[in-house]
Amino acid sequence: MRILVINSGSSSLKYQLINMEENKVLAKGLCDRIGVGNSFLKHTKAGNDTVVLDKDMYNHKVAIREVINVLTDKKYGVISSMDDITAVGHRVVHGGEKFKQSVIINESVMKTIRECIELAPLHNPANITGIEACREVMPDKPMVAVFDTAFHQTMPKHAYLYAIPYEAYEKYSIRKYGFHGTSHMYVSQRAAAMLNRPISELKLISCHLGNGASICAVKGGQSVETSMGFTPLAGLAMGTRSGDIDPAVVLYLMQKEQMSIDKINEYLNKKSGVLGISGVSSDFRDIETAADSGNDRAKLATDIFCYRVKKYIGEYAAVMGGVDAVIFTAGIGENNSLVRAQILKDLEYMGIKVDEEKNKLRGMEIDISTDDAKVRTLVIPTNEELAIARETIRLVKN
């Protein structure tokens, strides 16, 4: 079975074609600058170099046709025709409270995804565009929506509600939703396999640390708490996002700087986080270089990031009544050994002990704990596309 995984943006479309019998990516790529001119398709066939093809893609429907063309191309392709594709899995950012799990897409599902646009105005419209384009080009293929928010729908009410008048939740669905759910789900399942224990018995803390970052408490295979909230702005200090902040600061800044709603939104989402603190970059590689060169603000940005991750680890261990393993994933979590070491420093009292040599390894699935550690520390590269493909297969088979 071959599953095509689609992650659609407003002017881009990422894809992977996965052979599910072998869990192997046959080809992957990116359609970029869709509808804005000078569009191109970047395509990588497994075992081959990446090629960049100039394509006139004036909308997503054309982009999907180009994806099918390159996948079936005699030189660059990996399948003989579109008939070789079993189904299509779509990443959808926000499912609100409507979707507690992945679903096969039909008209009713599409209507409900559209109703969630106001909760994710930057992401859901693009996801919908990608789905509609695929349905036009491949009308006979079953399609599945996999939601970033669905994994967190198991959080208890006392965890996801804010302490504002209850009517705000009833009228506007204002609550914590959480994000990166597909990643947290995937790595927690891999952790159970690595520990050779049923996930139903485990208490896990998943740290998805990239330019966007979130922590998730996974108890018995279910999300019971997570750091992102109503939007992905909450929680950790991230690449360009502020993370948790006293709400009065927003009002104060708007008054002092005469900021509009749009300006304060840009300020908190695009100009804050480690970029705002360091004044250098949102990329931890640049920040690390600057800190090594004596830039105190760059070092401070790293300290703030690591401190907040450490706080959440302690908080979530308390929420679950203990922890069996801490998981690091995503770009920073998988590759930055210095950040991992700083986060875990002084957590020996929890039973966390890390082997310094193992921690130097990067980008691979490994237990970096010492042999006598009571709480395991795992590095697990995330694979959201494979998780989406697995969800797609599960639903299509059923």
C-alpha positions as CSV (number, residue, x, y, z in Angstrom):
1,M,0.0,0.0,0.0
2,R,1.3,3.4,-1.0
3,I,0.0,6.5,0.9
4,L,0.5,10.0,-0.3
5,V,0.8,12.4,2.6
6,I,0.0,16.1,1.9
7,N,0.8,19.1,4.1
8,S,-0.6,22.2,2.4
9,G,0.3,25.8,3.1
10,S,-1.1,29.0,1.6
11,S,1.5,29.1,-1.2
12,S,3.2,25.7,-0.7
13,L,2.5,22.0,-0.7
14,K,4.8,19.4,0.9
15,Y,4.3,15.7,0.0
16,Q,5.7,12.3,0.7
17,L,4.8,9.0,-0.9
18,I,5.3,6.1,1.6
19,N,5.4,2.4,1.0
20,M,3.5,1.2,4.1
21,E,4.6,-2.4,3.8
22,E,8.2,-1.3,4.5
23,N,7.6,2.1,6.2
24,K,9.8,3.5,3.5
25,V,9.6,6.9,1.9
26,L,9.7,6.4,-1.9
27,A,9.8,10.1,-2.8
28,K,9.2,13.5,-1.2
29,G,9.1,17.1,-2.2
30,L,7.8,20.6,-2.1
31,C,5.8,22.7,-4.4
32,D,6.6,26.3,-3.6
33,R,5.4,29.8,-4.6
34,I,2.1,28.4,-5.7
35,G,0.0,31.3,-7.2
36,V,2.7,34.0,-6.6
37,G,4.9,33.5,-9.6
38,N,8.2,31.8,-10.3
39,S,6.9,28.6,-8.8
40,F,9.0,25.5,-8.6
41,L,8.8,21.8,-7.5
42,K,11.6,20.4,-5.4
43,H,11.6,16.6,-5.7
44,T,13.7,13.8,-4.1
45,K,13.4,10.2,-5.2
46,A,14.8,7.8,-2.5
47,G,18.4,7.2,-3.1
48,N,18.7,10.0,-5.7
49,D,19.7,13.6,-5.6
50,T,17.1,16.4,-5.2
51,V,16.0,18.0,-8.4
52,V,14.4,21.4,-8.8
53,L,11.9,21.8,-11.6
54,D,10.4,25.1,-12.7
55,K,6.6,24.7,-13.0
56,D,3.9,27.2,-13.6
57,M,1.6,26.4,-10.6
58,Y,-1.1,29.0,-10.5
59,N,-3.2,27.1,-7.9
60,H,-3.0,24.0,-5.7
61,K,-5.0,21.9,-8.2
62,V,-2.2,22.4,-10.7
63,A,0.4,21.7,-8.0
64,I,-1.2,18.4,-7.2
65,R,-1.2,17.5,-10.9
66,E,2.5,18.3,-11.0
67,V,3.1,16.1,-8.0
68,I,1.3,13.2,-9.7
69,N,3.3,13.9,-12.9
70,V,6.7,13.8,-11.2
71,L,5.7,10.7,-9.1
72,T,4.9,8.8,-12.4
73,D,7.7,10.3,-14.5
74,K,10.0,7.8,-16.1
75,K,13.1,9.5,-14.9
76,Y,12.1,10.9,-11.5
77,G,9.1,8.8,-10.6
78,V,8.5,5.9,-8.3
79,I,5.1,4.6,-9.5
80,S,3.6,3.7,-12.9
81,S,0.4,5.6,-12.5
82,M,-2.0,7.3,-10.0
83,D,-3.7,4.0,-9.6
84,D,-0.7,2.9,-7.5
85,I,-1.7,5.4,-4.7
86,T,-3.9,3.7,-2.2
87,A,-5.1,6.8,-0.3
88,V,-4.2,10.3,0.7
89,G,-3.5,11.6,4.2
90,H,-3.8,15.3,4.9
91,R,-2.4,17.2,7.8
92,V,-5.0,19.6,9.2
93,V,-3.9,21.9,12.0
94,H,-7.1,22.5,13.9
95,G,-10.1,20.3,14.5
96,G,-11.4,22.1,17.5
97,E,-13.5,20.0,19.8
98,K,-15.2,18.5,16.8
99,F,-12.5,15.9,16.0
100,K,-11.1,13.7,18.7
101,Q,-9.3,11.5,16.2
102,S,-8.5,11.3,12.5
103,V,-11.4,10.9,10.1
104,I,-12.1,9.9,6.5
105,I,-13.0,13.1,4.6
106,N,-16.5,13.6,3.3
107,E,-18.7,16.7,2.8
108,S,-19.7,16.7,6.5
109,V,-16.1,16.6,7.6
110,M,-15.2,19.4,5.2
111,K,-18.0,21.6,6.6
112,T,-16.8,21.1,10.1
113,I,-13.1,21.8,9.2
114,R,-14.4,25.1,7.6
115,E,-16.1,25.9,10.9
116,C,-12.8,25.7,12.6
117,I,-11.2,28.3,10.4
118,E,-11.8,31.0,13.0
119,L,-9.7,29.0,15.5
120,A,-6.8,28.7,13.0
121,P,-7.2,31.4,10.3
122,L,-3.6,31.1,9.1
123,H,-3.5,27.3,8.7
124,N,-6.9,25.7,8.1
125,P,-7.8,27.6,4.9
126,A,-4.5,26.3,3.4
127,N,-5.2,22.8,4.6
128,I,-8.7,23.0,3.1
129,T,-7.3,24.2,-0.2
130,G,-4.9,21.2,-0.4
131,I,-7.8,18.8,0.3
132,E,-10.1,20.3,-2.3
133,A,-7.3,20.2,-4.9
134,C,-6.6,16.5,-4.2
135,R,-10.3,15.7,-4.3
136,E,-10.6,17.3,-7.7
137,V,-7.5,15.6,-9.2
138,M,-8.1,12.2,-7.4
139,P,-11.9,12.0,-6.8
140,D,-11.9,8.2,-6.4
141,K,-9.1,8.1,-3.8
142,P,-10.1,7.8,-0.1
143,M,-8.7,10.7,1.9
144,V,-8.1,11.1,5.6
145,A,-7.7,14.2,7.8
146,V,-5.2,14.0,10.6
147,F,-5.5,16.8,13.1
148,D,-2.7,18.4,15.1
149,T,-5.2,19.0,17.9
150,A,-6.9,15.6,18.0
151,F,-4.3,13.9,20.3
152,H,-4.9,16.4,23.0
153,Q,-8.7,16.0,23.1
154,T,-8.1,13.5,26.0
155,M,-7.1,16.3,28.3
156,P,-9.4,16.6,31.3
157,K,-11.6,19.7,31.6
158,H,-9.7,21.1,34.5
159,A,-6.5,21.0,32.4
160,Y,-7.9,22.7,29.2
161,L,-10.2,25.4,30.6
162,Y,-9.0,28.9,31.4
163,A,-10.0,30.8,34.5
164,I,-12.1,33.3,32.7
165,P,-15.9,33.6,32.7
166,Y,-17.2,30.2,31.6
167,E,-19.5,31.9,29.1
168,A,-16.4,32.6,26.9
169,Y,-15.9,28.8,26.5
170,E,-19.6,28.2,25.8
171,K,-19.9,31.1,23.3
172,Y,-16.5,31.1,21.6
173,S,-14.9,27.7,22.4
174,I,-12.0,29.5,24.2
175,R,-9.9,26.7,25.8
176,K,-6.5,25.0,25.5
177,Y,-6.3,22.9,22.4
178,G,-2.6,22.1,22.1
179,F,-0.7,21.4,18.9
180,H,2.1,19.1,17.6
181,G,-0.3,16.3,18.5
182,T,0.8,14.0,15.7
183,S,4.4,14.3,16.7
184,H,3.7,13.7,20.4
185,M,1.6,10.7,19.5
186,Y,4.3,9.2,17.2
187,V,7.2,9.6,19.6
188,S,5.3,8.3,22.6
189,Q,4.4,5.2,20.7
190,R,8.1,4.8,19.7
191,A,9.1,5.3,23.3
192,A,6.9,2.4,24.4
193,A,8.5,0.2,21.7
194,M,12.1,1.2,22.8
195,L,11.2,0.6,26.5
196,N,9.5,-2.7,25.6
197,R,6.6,-1.9,27.7
198,P,2.8,-1.4,27.0
199,I,2.1,2.3,26.4
200,S,-0.9,1.9,28.7
201,E,1.5,1.5,31.7
202,L,3.8,4.5,30.9
203,K,4.0,8.1,32.0
204,L,5.9,10.0,29.4
205,I,7.0,13.7,28.9
206,S,7.4,14.5,25.2
207,C,9.5,17.5,24.4
208,H,9.0,18.7,20.8
209,L,11.7,21.3,20.5
210,G,12.0,23.1,17.2
211,N,11.4,26.7,16.1
212,G,7.9,26.0,17.4
213,A,8.1,24.0,20.6
214,S,5.7,22.3,23.0
215,I,5.8,19.8,25.9
216,C,3.1,17.1,26.4
217,A,2.4,14.9,29.4
218,V,1.3,11.4,28.0
219,K,-0.2,9.1,30.6
220,G,-1.3,5.6,29.4
221,G,-0.9,6.7,25.8
222,Q,-3.2,9.7,26.2
223,S,-2.4,13.4,26.3
224,V,-3.3,14.7,29.7
225,E,-1.6,18.1,29.5
226,T,0.3,20.2,27.0
227,S,2.1,23.6,26.9
228,M,0.5,25.2,23.9
229,G,-2.9,26.6,24.4
230,F,-5.8,28.2,22.5
231,T,-3.1,29.0,19.9
232,P,0.5,27.9,19.3
233,L,1.7,31.1,21.0
234,A,1.4,29.7,24.6
235,G,4.0,27.7,26.6
236,L,7.7,27.7,25.9
237,A,9.7,30.7,24.6
238,M,10.2,29.6,21.0
239,G,12.0,30.8,17.9
240,T,10.0,33.9,17.4
241,R,7.0,33.4,19.8
242,S,6.9,34.8,23.3
243,G,5.3,31.8,25.0
244,D,3.7,32.3,28.4
245,I,3.3,35.9,29.3
246,D,1.2,38.0,31.8
247,P,-1.8,39.1,29.8
248,A,-1.5,42.6,31.3
249,V,1.8,43.0,29.4
250,V,-0.1,42.9,26.1
251,L,-2.4,45.6,27.2
252,Y,0.5,47.7,28.6
253,L,2.5,47.4,25.4
254,M,-0.5,48.3,23.2
255,Q,-1.0,51.4,25.2
256,K,2.6,52.5,25.4
257,E,3.6,51.7,21.8
258,Q,0.2,52.5,20.3
259,M,0.0,49.0,18.8
260,S,-3.0,47.7,16.9
261,I,-4.3,44.2,17.3
262,D,-2.4,43.2,14.2
263,K,0.8,44.8,15.4
264,I,0.8,43.2,18.8
265,N,0.0,39.9,17.2
266,E,3.0,40.2,14.9
267,Y,5.1,41.4,17.9
268,L,4.3,38.3,20.0
269,N,4.4,35.8,17.2
270,K,7.2,37.0,14.9
271,K,9.5,39.3,16.9
272,S,9.6,37.6,20.4
273,G,11.0,34.4,21.7
274,V,14.7,33.7,21.5
275,L,14.9,36.1,18.6
276,G,13.6,38.9,20.7
277,I,15.8,38.1,23.6
278,S,19.0,37.5,21.7
279,G,18.6,40.1,19.0
280,V,20.6,37.6,16.9
281,S,18.4,34.9,15.4
282,S,15.6,32.5,15.9
283,D,18.0,29.7,14.9
284,F,19.7,28.0,17.9
285,R,22.8,27.3,15.8
286,D,23.3,31.0,15.3
287,I,22.5,31.7,18.9
288,E,25.0,29.1,20.1
289,T,27.7,30.6,17.9
290,A,27.0,34.1,19.2
291,A,27.0,32.9,22.8
292,D,30.3,31.2,22.3
293,S,31.6,34.5,21.0
294,G,30.7,36.2,24.2
295,N,27.2,37.6,23.3
296,D,25.5,37.7,26.7
297,R,22.0,38.1,25.3
298,A,22.4,35.0,23.1
299,K,23.4,33.0,26.2
300,L,20.4,34.5,28.1
301,A,18.1,33.4,25.3
302,T,19.3,29.8,25.6
303,D,19.0,30.0,29.4
304,I,15.4,31.2,29.2
305,F,14.5,28.5,26.7
306,C,16.1,25.6,28.8
307,Y,14.7,27.0,32.1
308,R,11.2,26.9,30.8
309,V,11.5,23.4,29.4
310,K,12.9,22.2,32.8
311,K,10.0,23.8,34.6
312,Y,7.5,22.0,32.4
313,I,9.2,18.7,32.9
314,G,8.9,19.1,36.7
315,E,5.3,20.3,36.4
316,Y,4.2,17.4,34.2
317,A,5.9,14.9,36.4
318,A,3.7,16.3,39.2
319,V,0.6,16.2,37.0
320,M,1.1,12.5,36.3
321,G,2.4,11.4,39.7
322,G,5.8,10.5,38.3
323,V,7.5,9.8,35.0
324,D,9.0,6.8,33.3
325,A,10.8,8.6,30.4
326,V,11.5,12.0,29.0
327,I,11.6,12.2,25.2
328,F,13.4,14.8,23.1
329,T,12.3,15.3,19.5
330,A,12.2,17.8,16.6
331,G,15.1,19.9,15.3
332,I,16.6,21.1,18.6
333,G,15.5,18.1,20.6
334,E,17.0,15.6,18.2
335,N,20.3,17.5,17.4
336,N,21.3,19.9,20.1
337,S,23.1,18.0,22.8
338,L,24.1,21.2,24.7
339,V,20.5,22.2,25.1
340,R,19.5,18.7,26.2
341,A,22.2,18.7,28.8
342,Q,21.3,22.1,30.1
343,I,17.6,21.2,30.4
344,L,18.3,18.0,32.3
345,K,21.0,19.5,34.7
346,D,20.0,19.1,38.4
347,L,17.2,16.7,37.6
348,E,19.0,13.8,39.1
349,Y,16.7,13.9,42.1
350,M,13.9,12.8,39.7
351,G,15.9,9.8,38.6
352,I,17.1,11.4,35.4
353,K,20.8,10.6,34.7
354,V,22.3,11.1,31.2
355,D,25.4,9.5,29.7
356,E,27.5,12.4,28.4
357,E,29.0,10.4,25.5
358,K,25.6,9.0,24.4
359,N,24.2,12.6,24.6
360,K,26.7,13.8,22.0
361,L,25.0,11.7,19.3
362,R,22.5,13.5,17.2
363,G,19.6,12.8,14.8
364,M,19.2,9.2,15.8
365,E,16.8,7.1,18.0
366,I,18.7,6.4,21.2
367,D,18.4,6.0,24.9
368,I,21.0,8.5,26.3
369,S,20.4,7.5,30.0
370,T,23.1,5.9,32.2
371,D,22.5,2.3,33.0
372,D,21.3,3.0,36.5
373,A,18.9,5.9,35.7
374,K,15.4,5.3,37.1
375,V,13.9,7.6,34.5
376,R,15.0,7.0,30.9
377,T,15.9,9.9,28.6
378,L,15.1,9.1,24.9
379,V,16.0,10.9,21.7
380,I,13.5,10.0,19.1
381,P,13.4,11.7,15.6
382,T,9.8,12.6,14.9
383,N,8.1,11.4,11.8
384,E,4.7,13.1,11.5
385,E,4.3,12.0,7.8
386,L,4.6,8.3,8.8
387,A,2.2,8.9,11.6
388,I,-0.3,10.5,9.2
389,A,0.2,7.6,6.8
390,R,-0.5,5.1,9.5
391,E,-3.6,6.8,10.6
392,T,-4.7,6.9,6.9
393,I,-4.1,3.1,6.5
394,R,-5.9,2.4,9.7
395,L,-9.1,4.2,8.7
396,V,-9.0,3.1,5.1
397,K,-8.7,-0.6,6.1
398,N,-11.6,-0.2,8.6
